[in-house]
Structure formats: structure tokens, C-alpha cells
Amino acid sequence: MPAPERALITRQIDLAVTACRDGWQVLRHRGPSQIQFWFIALAIGVAAGFAALFFRKGIEALQAWLYGTDDVQYLHSFASSLPWYLILIIPIIGGLLTGLILHTFTKDGVARSVADVIEGAAMRDGRVGTRAGVASAFASFITLSSGGSTGREGPVVHIAAVISTKVCRWIKADGITGRDLLGCAVAAAVSASFNAPIAGALFALEVVLRHFAVHAFAPIVIASVAGTVINRLEFGGVTEFMLPEANELVFYQELPAFLLLGLISGLVAVVLMRAIFWTDDVGTAIQARTGLPRWLRPAIAGALLGALAIFYPHIIGVGYETTSMALTGQLALNDVMVFVVLKTAAVAITMAGRMGGGVFSPSLMIGALTGLGFGLIATGIFPDVSGSVTLYALAGMGAVAAAVLGAPISTTLIVFELTGDWQTGLAVMVAVSMSTALSSRLVDRSFFLSQLERKGVHLAAGPQAYLLAMFRVSSVMRSPDDPRAADTVRSWEMISEGIYVDANATLEAALPIFDRTMVPFIPVVTLTGENAAPELQGALFHVDALKAYNRALAATAAEEHS
């Protein structure tokens, strides 16, 4: 063998031996800690799964007691036979209790939801407020049990986030670990709620963490499977919705119809989201004008819901019975149209009334109704080139929900797992893609991100927008005793010219001042009173602000691609 080839082979053997030695060292030193982390993820998954199960069973038990029915899956059919005053008074009492709980245990009287979990993942190292979170869980529990027209997934996700927050504080987890454990809790809660392990894991990655980093995938899957096992120990391996027959798709001729259904579903989703926000603004304006106590607002919303439910009990609760009827084609076209409008109004009243709950289950119901209505029209006009009418209901359910959640991947999968129908994926995917593409341009990506945008939290634009709000000026400035401190005389001159920034402000407020004034530094002051002179605390240099921002961007990119 020639010497060059022999040297090359020797070199390759040396590299292989070195790689094995390095791999063994990694396994020895990091393997145990990684395995320990997976056990923590499993424990969180089990805890979140049981929390979701108890939440669901508790709602069913209280709902059955309040309305006097043995099977809450058929609540609206039973409620139609109840006295009208009972249907009216139950949501009022529920709203009153909800208002008192939120008024007492939260600062703003608003129930926490998925949007707060997303904010915690992005800006608070995977933590959420525990006191407000527990209060919100009880408030949403009462709301969903007493006729509130929302879903249970929002409260369940936040309960799971409270559990992971407690664990993170106990083990003193850093930001990456905290976010990963938060994703584990959310995945388990969603999986336990809907018997959907694949969608639960992807929901945590796509909606909450908003990245698909490899390091987070394994623990999140472990937790998601744990949540699913807990669900199946109680309910078995059955799907949430039972379809009586397989759906059929006439592929080439019928696909354009699903493209159109996707666009219509996107518009319906936008109407639903904007109706909630508009109703919330109207309710806030009325409350401010009349001086209405905030604890009474949910009770008034309950009265409106009760009055509506007297004539249309379909709006009560999660609405799985109506959703099942839509997926099996048991509703006429005129009923479908009425129920879409009424459910949208009921969801808007419940959410704007600060009663708590989530939007996923209502969006499934509205989507199924929208799809069925479209299918009845389409198959009536083109009967020779149309498949099953219920396939349109299935596709519409996924399309509206995906647009509301801003989660096309996990929503597509959760529709399959909720129904067990994997044969019509092409139709659902086409409708979902069109609906999310349209709705994401009419709102801030999703309902949750639009909620945060209304609070001034700019997550929809990505890390480059919200990272600036994470840095206080005081943490980046140079104090007067720093060797590289700014000139004191020049600082006071700039203050007299109105060029300064408060020490409690963030870089989000400071950087536009640099762009406007083109100065190398900005004096940092403390404003002690309306007429008091500002106190000089130091100076924020443009280069220091940019360095902090670049380090945060690099850390975020490293986490998302690790």
C-alpha cells in the first residue's frame, strides 16, 4: 500500500478513536443530567395530564349537577326542556362567581389564557404568574360549567404552565430549560384533553415555543405521550368525534372547492377574532362610562348568554354535540347559518365579559358548521363531481381552527386525531393552508398574538421586535462612576434640551431616540415627581444597547437551532 494512502487510513482511524473518546466523555458527564431532565419532563407530563383530566371531569360533574342531566355530551338537547328561568339564572350566577374570583385574585380582573403562556415562554424564561393562573383556572371552571360559550383548552394550557413554573422555580431552571419544561406541560395538557399525542407535541412547539428545536423535541414527546396515556386510562382509545362513514374526495374536480372553502374559512376566523376584540372594546367603554364594577361585568355577560340560550341552547358550553351533528351532516342549511352567527356572538360575549375559557373548541364548532354549510351548497350545485358533504365540515373545522390558533400543522393533525379520519388529508391540508395564509394577513398572525399585540407585546413580528422590550435601560447604562462614563456636563446639557430616557424604560423606547437625535449616548434619569427635577443616574450608549440586542438575538437563534 502506498505511503500516502496508509497515512490517510491512519489519520481516519485516529479521528474515529478521538470521536468515540469524546462521545464517551459527553455520555459520562452529560448523559445522566439529560436522563434526569427527561424524568422531570415525564413527571411534569403526568402532573399536567392529571390536571387536564380532573379539569374536564370536574366541568362535566358540575355541569351535570347544575343542569340536572346525566350526559353532558347532549346538554343542549336536554337544556331545551328546562324552564327558561333556570337557563337564564345559571350563567348569571356563574358570571358573578367568576367576577368575584378574578377581581380578588388578579390585578386586572382578566382570566389568563394561552396568550399569557406564549408571553411567558418568549419573555419570562418559561414562567407564568401562579396566583393569577390558579384563580383563572377556577374562574374558567365555573364559566364552562355554568353555560359559558368557550373551550377548556385555554385554561388547561395555563394550568399546565403554572405546574411547570412551580417546578422551574424549585429546580432554579435557566431560560432554555424553563421553556422546554413549559412546552412539556403544554403538550401533556393538550394531549390529555383531546387524546391527541402528535398534535399535543406539535402544538407546544408551533404555538407556545414557536420553534422546532431538536433539543426540545424528545422531552416534549415524552410528556405528550404521558398525557395521552392518562386520557386513555379514563376514556380508552376512542376519538372525540365519531364519523359514521368514510369521507370520499373526488380529487381533481373537487380540490378547487376546498381552496375556496379555505378562503371562506379564513374570513370566518377573522370575523370571529375581530368580533371578540370589538365586543371587548365596547364592553370596556361601557364599563368606563357607567362606572360598572369590574366584578359585575361577567355577570352581565352571563345574563346575555342566558337570554340567548333560552331560544338557542346550542351555544351552551363547549358545543361538542353541535359539532358532532355538523360532522355527521345532521343539520339543515338554515340551521347551520343561524348557529354560526349565534355561536360567534356567544363566544364574543363570553370572552369580552371576562368570563374565561379558550377559543379552540368554539373555533372547531364554527369551522365544522361553516364547512357543512359550504358543502351543502357545493354538493347541491355540483352533485356529479362532489364527494361526501361531511368532508367539507371536516375541512372547515380544521381551516377555521388553524386560522384562529395560527397553527396549521398541529391543527391539521389534531383534526385527524379527533376524528380518526386520516384518508382525507389532502382536502384538509388545502383548506387549512388557504385559511391561514389569508387570515394571517388580516390579523397579527393568530388570535393569541393579536391579544398580545393589543397589550403592547410585539411577538408577532419575531424576536427582533420583542427582545428590545426585555432589557431595562438601567441594566445596560453606564453609571457615573464607570471609567467610560459619559461627560456629566454634556449629560445635563442634553437633559435641558429634552434628550433623556427614564431608567425604568426599555431599549424599545430608547433606540428610537438614538435614531432621531443621532447622539452617541443618552442621559438616563429618574423622574421623582411631576414638578421635581430629574436625577441623573448614568448614560445609555448606543453601542452598548446594540451589543445587548445582538447578544440576545444570537442567544435566541442558538436556542431555536440547537
C-alpha positions as CSV (number, residue, x, y, z in Angstrom):
1,M,0.0,0.0,0.0
2,P,1.5,3.4,-0.9
3,A,2.6,5.6,2.0
4,P,0.1,8.4,1.3
5,E,-2.9,6.0,1.4
6,R,-1.6,4.3,4.5
7,A,-1.2,7.8,6.2
8,L,-4.7,8.7,5.2
9,I,-6.2,5.5,6.7
10,T,-4.2,6.0,9.9
11,R,-5.5,9.6,10.1
12,Q,-9.1,8.4,9.7
13,I,-8.6,5.7,12.4
14,D,-7.2,8.4,14.8
15,L,-10.2,10.7,14.1
16,A,-12.6,7.8,14.7
17,V,-10.9,6.9,18.0
18,T,-11.0,10.5,19.1
19,A,-14.6,10.9,18.3
20,C,-15.5,7.8,20.3
21,R,-13.5,9.0,23.2
22,D,-15.2,12.4,23.1
23,G,-18.6,10.8,22.8
24,W,-17.9,8.7,25.8
25,Q,-16.9,11.7,27.8
26,V,-20.2,13.5,26.8
27,L,-22.2,10.4,27.7
28,R,-20.5,10.2,31.1
29,H,-20.7,13.8,32.1
30,R,-23.9,15.0,30.3
31,G,-25.8,11.8,29.9
32,P,-27.0,11.4,33.5
33,S,-28.2,15.0,33.6
34,Q,-30.0,14.6,30.3
35,I,-31.8,11.5,31.5
36,Q,-32.7,13.3,34.8
37,F,-34.2,16.1,32.7
38,W,-36.3,13.6,30.8
39,F,-37.6,12.2,34.1
40,I,-38.6,15.7,35.1
41,A,-40.3,16.1,31.8
42,L,-42.2,12.9,32.4
43,A,-43.2,13.9,35.9
44,I,-44.5,17.3,34.6
45,G,-46.3,15.5,31.8
46,V,-48.0,13.2,34.3
47,A,-49.0,16.1,36.5
48,A,-50.3,18.2,33.6
49,G,-52.2,15.2,32.2
50,F,-53.9,14.6,35.5
51,A,-54.7,18.3,35.9
52,A,-56.3,18.4,32.4
53,L,-58.3,15.2,33.2
54,F,-59.5,16.5,36.6
55,F,-60.5,19.8,35.0
56,R,-62.5,18.1,32.3
57,K,-64.2,15.6,34.7
58,G,-64.9,18.4,37.2
59,I,-66.6,20.5,34.5
60,E,-68.7,17.6,33.4
61,A,-69.7,16.8,37.0
62,L,-70.7,20.4,37.9
63,Q,-72.4,20.9,34.6
64,A,-74.4,17.8,35.1
65,W,-75.4,18.9,38.6
66,L,-76.4,22.4,37.6
67,Y,-78.5,21.4,34.6
68,G,-79.7,18.1,36.0
69,T,-78.5,15.9,33.2
70,D,-76.7,12.6,33.2
71,D,-74.9,13.1,29.9
72,V,-73.4,16.5,29.3
73,Q,-72.4,15.5,25.7
74,Y,-76.1,16.1,24.8
75,L,-76.5,19.1,27.1
76,H,-78.2,21.4,24.5
77,S,-80.8,18.8,23.7
78,F,-81.6,18.3,27.4
79,A,-81.5,22.1,28.1
80,S,-84.3,22.7,25.6
81,S,-86.7,21.0,28.0
82,L,-85.6,23.0,31.1
83,P,-87.6,26.0,32.5
84,W,-86.5,29.2,30.8
85,Y,-85.6,30.9,34.1
86,L,-83.2,28.1,35.0
87,I,-81.3,28.5,31.7
88,L,-81.2,32.3,32.4
89,I,-80.1,32.3,36.0
90,I,-77.3,29.6,35.9
91,P,-74.9,31.7,33.7
92,I,-75.7,34.8,35.8
93,I,-74.6,33.1,39.0
94,G,-71.6,31.6,37.3
95,G,-70.6,35.0,35.9
96,L,-71.0,36.6,39.3
97,L,-68.8,34.0,41.0
98,T,-66.2,34.3,38.2
99,G,-66.1,38.1,38.5
100,L,-65.6,37.9,42.3
101,I,-62.7,35.4,41.9
102,L,-60.9,37.4,39.2
103,H,-61.5,40.7,41.0
104,T,-60.0,39.3,44.2
105,F,-57.0,37.3,42.9
106,T,-55.9,39.2,39.7
107,K,-54.7,42.7,39.2
108,D,-56.8,43.4,36.1
109,G,-59.8,41.1,36.6
110,V,-59.0,39.2,33.4
111,A,-58.6,35.4,33.2
112,R,-55.2,34.2,32.0
113,S,-55.1,32.1,28.8
114,V,-52.8,30.7,26.1
115,A,-51.6,34.2,25.1
116,D,-50.1,34.7,28.6
117,V,-48.3,31.3,28.3
118,I,-46.8,32.3,24.9
119,E,-45.7,35.6,26.5
120,G,-44.1,33.7,29.4
121,A,-42.2,31.4,27.0
122,A,-40.9,34.3,25.0
123,M,-40.1,36.9,27.6
124,R,-40.2,35.4,31.1
125,D,-37.9,32.3,30.8
126,G,-40.9,30.0,30.6
127,R,-42.7,31.3,33.7
128,V,-46.2,32.5,34.2
129,G,-48.0,34.1,37.2
130,T,-49.1,31.4,39.6
131,R,-51.6,33.3,41.7
132,A,-53.5,34.7,38.8
133,G,-53.2,31.4,37.0
134,V,-54.8,29.4,39.7
135,A,-57.6,32.0,40.0
136,S,-58.1,31.9,36.3
137,A,-58.4,28.1,36.3
138,F,-61.2,28.3,39.0
139,A,-62.9,31.1,37.1
140,S,-62.8,29.2,33.8
141,F,-64.0,26.1,35.6
142,I,-67.1,27.9,36.8
143,T,-67.7,29.6,33.4
144,L,-67.6,26.4,31.4
145,S,-69.8,24.6,33.9
146,S,-72.4,27.3,34.0
147,G,-73.0,27.9,30.3
148,G,-70.1,30.0,29.2
149,S,-69.6,29.6,25.4
150,T,-65.8,29.0,25.3
151,G,-63.5,26.0,25.4
152,R,-61.4,24.2,28.0
153,E,-58.1,24.1,26.2
154,G,-57.1,27.7,27.2
155,P,-57.5,27.2,30.9
156,V,-55.9,23.7,30.7
157,V,-52.8,25.1,29.0
158,H,-52.4,27.8,31.6
159,I,-52.9,25.3,34.4
160,A,-50.1,23.2,32.9
161,A,-47.9,26.3,32.7
162,V,-48.5,27.0,36.4
163,I,-47.3,23.5,37.2
164,S,-44.1,23.9,35.0
165,T,-43.5,27.3,36.6
166,K,-43.5,25.8,40.1
167,V,-41.0,23.1,39.0
168,C,-38.8,25.7,37.3
169,R,-38.6,27.7,40.5
170,W,-37.9,24.7,42.6
171,I,-35.0,23.5,40.4
172,K,-33.9,27.0,39.5
173,A,-34.1,26.3,35.8
174,D,-32.5,28.7,33.3
175,G,-34.4,30.2,30.4
176,I,-33.9,27.3,27.9
177,T,-34.8,24.7,30.5
178,G,-37.8,26.7,31.7
179,R,-39.1,27.0,28.1
180,D,-38.6,23.3,27.4
181,L,-40.4,22.3,30.6
182,L,-43.2,24.7,29.7
183,G,-43.5,23.0,26.4
184,C,-43.7,19.6,28.1
185,A,-46.5,20.7,30.3
186,V,-48.5,22.3,27.5
187,A,-48.0,19.2,25.3
188,A,-49.2,16.9,28.0
189,A,-52.2,19.1,28.8
190,V,-53.4,19.3,25.2
191,S,-52.8,15.5,24.7
192,A,-54.7,14.6,27.8
193,S,-57.6,17.0,26.8
194,F,-58.1,15.7,23.3
195,N,-56.4,12.3,23.2
196,A,-54.1,13.7,20.5
197,P,-50.4,13.0,21.3
198,I,-49.0,14.1,17.9
199,A,-50.9,17.3,17.8
200,G,-50.2,18.0,21.5
201,A,-46.5,17.8,21.0
202,L,-46.6,20.0,17.8
203,F,-48.9,22.5,19.4
204,A,-46.4,23.1,22.2
205,L,-43.6,23.6,19.6
206,E,-45.6,25.6,17.0
207,V,-47.8,27.8,19.2
208,V,-46.1,28.2,22.6
209,L,-42.4,27.8,22.0
210,R,-42.7,28.9,18.3
211,H,-39.7,26.9,17.2
212,F,-38.9,23.3,16.4
213,A,-35.5,22.9,18.1
214,V,-34.3,19.4,18.3
215,H,-33.2,19.7,22.0
216,A,-36.9,20.3,23.0
217,F,-38.4,17.6,20.8
218,A,-37.6,14.5,22.9
219,P,-38.8,15.7,26.3
220,I,-41.9,17.3,24.8
221,V,-42.8,14.0,23.1
222,I,-42.3,12.1,26.4
223,A,-44.6,14.4,28.2
224,S,-47.2,14.3,25.4
225,V,-47.3,10.6,25.5
226,A,-47.7,10.6,29.2
227,G,-50.7,12.9,28.9
228,T,-52.3,10.7,26.3
229,V,-51.8,7.6,28.4
230,I,-53.7,9.4,31.3
231,N,-56.5,10.3,28.9
232,R,-56.8,6.7,27.6
233,L,-56.8,5.2,31.0
234,E,-60.0,7.1,31.6
235,F,-61.7,7.2,28.2
236,G,-60.0,4.5,26.2
237,G,-58.6,4.9,22.7
238,V,-61.7,6.4,21.2
239,T,-61.7,9.6,19.3
240,E,-63.6,12.7,20.4
241,F,-65.9,12.7,17.3
242,M,-67.2,9.5,15.7
243,L,-67.7,9.7,11.9
244,P,-70.3,7.2,10.7
245,E,-68.7,6.6,7.3
246,A,-65.5,7.2,5.4
247,N,-65.4,10.5,3.6
248,E,-64.8,10.4,-0.2
249,L,-62.9,13.0,-2.2
250,V,-63.2,13.4,-6.0
251,F,-59.6,14.6,-6.2
252,Y,-59.1,16.6,-9.4
253,Q,-62.5,18.1,-9.8
254,E,-63.2,18.8,-6.1
255,L,-59.9,20.3,-4.9
256,P,-60.7,23.9,-6.2
257,A,-63.8,23.8,-3.9
258,F,-61.6,23.2,-0.9
259,L,-59.4,26.1,-1.9
260,L,-62.4,28.3,-1.9
261,L,-63.6,26.8,1.4
262,G,-60.2,27.6,2.9
263,L,-60.6,31.3,1.9
264,I,-64.1,31.5,3.3
265,S,-62.9,29.8,6.5
266,G,-60.1,32.3,6.8
267,L,-62.6,35.1,6.6
268,V,-64.9,33.5,9.1
269,A,-62.0,33.1,11.5
270,V,-61.1,36.8,11.1
271,V,-64.7,37.8,11.8
272,L,-64.7,35.6,14.9
273,M,-61.4,37.2,16.2
274,R,-62.4,40.7,15.4
275,A,-65.9,40.2,16.9
276,I,-64.2,39.2,20.2
277,F,-61.9,42.2,20.2
278,W,-64.7,44.7,19.1
279,T,-67.0,43.4,21.8
280,D,-64.3,43.6,24.4
281,D,-63.6,47.3,23.4
282,V,-67.3,48.1,23.6
283,G,-67.7,46.4,27.0
284,T,-64.7,48.3,28.3
285,A,-66.0,51.6,27.0
286,I,-69.4,51.0,28.6
287,Q,-67.8,49.9,31.9
288,A,-65.7,53.1,32.0
289,R,-68.6,55.3,31.1
290,T,-71.1,53.8,33.6
291,G,-68.6,53.1,36.4
292,L,-69.7,49.5,36.5
293,P,-67.6,47.4,38.9
294,R,-65.4,45.0,37.1
295,W,-66.6,42.1,39.2
296,L,-70.1,42.6,37.8
297,R,-69.1,42.5,34.2
298,P,-69.0,38.7,33.9
299,A,-72.5,38.5,35.5
300,I,-73.9,40.8,32.8
301,A,-72.3,38.7,30.1
302,G,-73.9,35.7,31.8
303,A,-77.3,37.3,31.6
304,L,-76.8,38.0,27.9
305,L,-75.7,34.4,27.3
306,G,-78.6,33.0,29.3
307,A,-81.1,35.1,27.4
308,L,-79.7,33.8,24.1
309,A,-79.6,30.2,25.4
310,I,-83.3,30.3,26.2
311,F,-84.0,30.2,22.5
312,Y,-80.8,28.6,21.2
313,P,-79.3,26.2,23.9
314,H,-76.8,25.1,21.3
315,I,-74.5,27.9,22.5
316,I,-74.1,26.5,26.0
317,G,-70.7,25.2,26.9
318,V,-68.1,23.7,24.6
319,G,-70.6,22.7,21.9
320,Y,-69.4,19.1,21.1
321,E,-72.9,17.9,20.4
322,T,-73.5,20.5,17.7
323,T,-70.0,19.9,16.3
324,S,-70.7,16.2,16.0
325,M,-74.0,16.9,14.3
326,A,-72.2,19.1,11.8
327,L,-69.5,16.5,11.1
328,T,-72.2,13.8,10.5
329,G,-74.3,16.1,8.3
330,Q,-77.4,16.1,10.6
331,L,-78.1,19.9,10.2
332,A,-80.0,21.7,7.6
333,L,-78.5,24.7,5.8
334,N,-80.7,27.4,7.5
335,D,-79.8,25.9,10.9
336,V,-76.1,26.0,10.0
337,M,-76.2,29.7,9.1
338,V,-78.0,30.6,12.3
339,F,-75.7,28.6,14.6
340,V,-72.6,30.1,13.0
341,V,-73.8,33.7,13.8
342,L,-75.1,32.8,17.2
343,K,-72.0,30.9,18.3
344,T,-69.8,33.7,17.2
345,A,-71.9,36.2,19.2
346,A,-71.9,33.9,22.2
347,V,-68.1,33.4,22.1
348,A,-67.6,37.2,21.8
349,I,-69.9,37.9,24.7
350,T,-68.2,35.3,26.9
351,M,-64.7,36.5,26.1
352,A,-65.5,40.2,26.3
353,G,-67.4,39.6,29.5
354,R,-64.1,38.4,31.1
355,M,-65.6,35.1,31.9
356,G,-62.6,32.9,30.9
357,G,-62.1,29.9,28.7
358,G,-60.4,29.2,25.4
359,V,-61.2,29.7,21.7
360,F,-60.1,26.4,20.2
361,S,-63.3,24.3,20.8
362,P,-65.6,27.2,19.7
363,S,-63.5,27.6,16.5
364,L,-63.9,23.8,15.9
365,M,-67.7,24.2,16.1
366,I,-67.8,27.3,14.0
367,G,-65.5,25.7,11.5
368,A,-67.5,22.5,11.2
369,L,-70.7,24.5,10.7
370,T,-69.0,26.7,8.1
371,G,-67.7,23.7,6.2
372,L,-71.0,21.9,6.3
373,G,-72.9,24.9,5.0
374,F,-70.4,25.3,2.2
375,G,-70.6,21.5,1.5
376,L,-74.4,21.6,1.3
377,I,-74.3,24.4,-1.2
378,A,-71.4,22.9,-3.3
379,T,-72.8,19.4,-3.5
380,G,-76.2,20.8,-4.3
381,I,-74.8,22.8,-7.3
382,F,-72.3,20.1,-8.5
383,P,-73.7,16.7,-7.3
384,D,-71.9,14.7,-10.0
385,V,-68.4,15.9,-9.1
386,S,-68.7,16.0,-5.3
387,G,-67.8,13.6,-2.6
388,S,-69.2,13.4,0.9
389,V,-70.8,16.6,2.3
390,T,-69.3,15.8,5.7
391,L,-65.8,16.1,4.3
392,Y,-66.4,19.8,3.9
393,A,-67.4,20.0,7.5
394,L,-64.2,18.2,8.5
395,A,-62.0,20.5,6.3
396,G,-63.8,23.6,7.5
397,M,-63.3,22.6,11.2
398,G,-59.6,22.4,10.6
399,A,-59.4,25.6,8.5
400,V,-61.2,27.9,10.9
401,A,-59.4,26.5,14.0
402,A,-56.0,26.7,12.3
403,A,-56.6,30.3,11.3
404,V,-57.6,31.3,14.9
405,L,-54.8,29.5,16.5
406,G,-52.2,30.4,13.9
407,A,-51.1,26.7,13.9
408,P,-51.7,25.0,10.6
409,I,-49.5,22.0,11.3
410,S,-50.8,21.0,14.8
411,T,-54.4,21.9,13.9
412,T,-54.4,19.7,10.8
413,L,-53.1,16.8,12.9
414,I,-55.5,17.4,15.8
415,V,-58.4,17.2,13.4
416,F,-57.2,13.9,12.2
417,E,-56.7,12.6,15.8
418,L,-60.1,14.0,17.0
419,T,-62.0,12.2,14.2
420,G,-59.7,9.2,13.3
421,D,-60.1,10.1,9.6
422,W,-56.7,10.1,8.0
423,Q,-57.8,9.3,4.5
424,T,-58.9,12.8,3.6
425,G,-55.7,14.7,4.5
426,L,-55.3,16.4,1.1
427,A,-58.6,18.2,1.4
428,V,-58.0,19.3,5.0
429,M,-54.4,20.5,4.2
430,V,-55.6,22.5,1.2
431,A,-58.3,24.3,3.2
432,V,-56.0,24.9,6.2
433,S,-53.2,26.4,4.1
434,M,-55.5,28.8,2.4
435,S,-57.3,29.9,5.5
436,T,-54.1,30.6,7.5
437,A,-52.5,32.3,4.5
438,L,-55.4,34.7,4.3
439,S,-56.2,35.3,8.0
440,S,-52.5,35.9,9.0
441,R,-52.5,39.0,6.7
442,L,-55.7,40.4,8.2
443,V,-54.8,39.9,11.9
444,D,-51.5,39.6,13.8
445,R,-50.8,36.0,12.8
446,S,-53.3,34.5,15.2
447,F,-55.8,35.2,18.0
448,F,-53.2,34.8,20.7
449,L,-50.6,37.0,19.1
450,S,-53.3,39.6,18.3
451,Q,-54.2,39.6,22.0
452,L,-50.6,40.3,22.9
453,E,-50.3,43.0,20.3
454,R,-53.3,44.7,21.9
455,K,-51.3,44.7,25.2
456,G,-48.3,46.2,23.5
457,V,-46.3,42.9,23.4
458,H,-45.0,42.6,19.9
459,L,-44.3,38.8,19.5
460,A,-45.9,38.5,16.1
461,A,-43.0,40.3,14.4
462,G,-40.5,37.9,15.8
463,P,-37.5,38.2,18.3
464,Q,-36.1,41.3,16.5
465,A,-39.2,43.1,17.7
466,Y,-39.9,41.9,21.2
467,L,-36.3,41.3,22.5
468,L,-35.8,45.1,22.9
469,A,-38.6,45.2,25.5
470,M,-36.8,42.7,27.7
471,F,-33.9,45.0,28.6
472,R,-34.3,47.8,31.1
473,V,-32.2,50.9,30.4
474,S,-30.8,50.7,33.9
475,S,-29.3,47.3,33.2
476,V,-27.4,48.4,30.2
477,M,-26.4,52.0,31.1
478,R,-23.0,53.2,32.4
479,S,-23.1,54.6,35.9
480,P,-21.4,57.9,36.7
481,D,-18.5,56.1,38.4
482,D,-17.8,53.9,35.4
483,P,-14.4,54.6,33.9
484,R,-16.1,55.0,30.5
485,A,-18.9,57.1,31.8
486,A,-20.4,60.0,29.8
487,D,-19.4,63.6,30.4
488,T,-21.6,64.9,33.2
489,V,-21.7,68.5,31.9
490,R,-22.8,67.3,28.4
491,S,-25.4,65.0,30.0
492,W,-27.0,67.9,31.8
493,E,-27.0,70.0,28.6
494,M,-28.8,67.2,26.8
495,I,-31.3,66.9,29.7
496,S,-32.1,70.6,29.4
497,E,-32.7,70.0,25.7
498,G,-35.2,67.3,26.4
499,I,-32.9,64.4,25.3
500,Y,-33.0,61.7,28.1
501,V,-34.6,58.4,28.9
502,D,-36.1,57.1,32.1
503,A,-34.2,54.4,34.0
504,N,-37.2,52.2,34.1
505,A,-37.8,52.4,30.3
506,T,-36.7,49.6,28.0
507,L,-34.4,49.6,24.9
508,E,-37.6,49.5,22.8
509,A,-38.2,53.1,23.9
510,A,-34.5,54.2,23.9
511,L,-33.4,53.1,20.4
512,P,-35.8,55.4,18.5
513,I,-34.2,58.4,20.5
514,F,-30.8,57.4,19.0
515,D,-32.3,57.3,15.5
516,R,-33.9,60.7,16.0
517,T,-31.1,62.6,17.6
518,M,-28.0,60.8,16.2
519,V,-26.2,61.2,19.5
520,P,-23.7,58.6,20.8
521,F,-25.3,58.4,24.3
522,I,-28.5,59.4,26.1
523,P,-28.6,60.5,29.7
524,V,-30.5,58.2,32.0
525,V,-32.6,59.8,34.7
526,T,-35.1,59.1,37.4
527,L,-38.2,61.2,37.4
528,T,-39.2,61.6,41.0
529,G,-42.3,63.8,40.5
530,E,-44.3,65.9,38.1
531,N,-42.6,69.2,39.1
532,A,-39.4,67.7,40.5
533,A,-36.1,68.0,38.6
534,P,-34.8,64.7,37.1
535,E,-32.0,62.9,38.9
536,L,-29.1,61.8,36.7
537,Q,-28.4,58.0,37.0
538,G,-25.9,57.5,34.2
539,A,-25.9,57.2,30.4
540,L,-27.0,54.7,27.8
541,F,-24.5,54.4,25.0
542,H,-25.7,53.4,21.6
543,V,-23.0,50.8,21.2
544,D,-23.9,49.2,24.5
545,A,-27.6,49.0,23.6
546,L,-26.7,47.4,20.2
547,K,-24.4,44.9,21.8
548,A,-27.0,43.8,24.3
549,Y,-29.5,43.5,21.5
550,N,-27.1,41.4,19.3
551,R,-26.3,39.1,22.2
552,A,-30.0,38.4,22.8
553,L,-30.6,37.8,19.1
554,A,-27.6,35.4,18.9
555,A,-28.8,33.5,22.0
556,T,-32.3,33.2,20.6
557,A,-31.1,31.9,17.3
558,A,-28.8,29.4,19.0
559,E,-31.7,28.1,21.1
560,E,-34.0,27.8,18.1
561,H,-31.4,25.9,16.0
562,S,-30.0,23.6,18.7
